[in-house]
Amino acid sequence: MHGSPTKRPTAGARLTNCHQARRRQVPWQLLAWLSQRAIISVMQQYGL
């Protein structure tokens, strides 16, 4: 019983790390997509 609590934080840390990695990847993809859309719109406006 005393050994399980020490093992739980490591598993929790791994889960949090996985969630943080997933959360970091999605915003970057959204920012890249938004930046591409913005560049395309600006190019269309100025006729480049």
Secondary structure, DSSP 8 states (H G I E B T S, - for coil): --HHHHHHHHHHHHHHHHHHHHHHHHHHHHHHHHHHHHHHHHHHHHT-
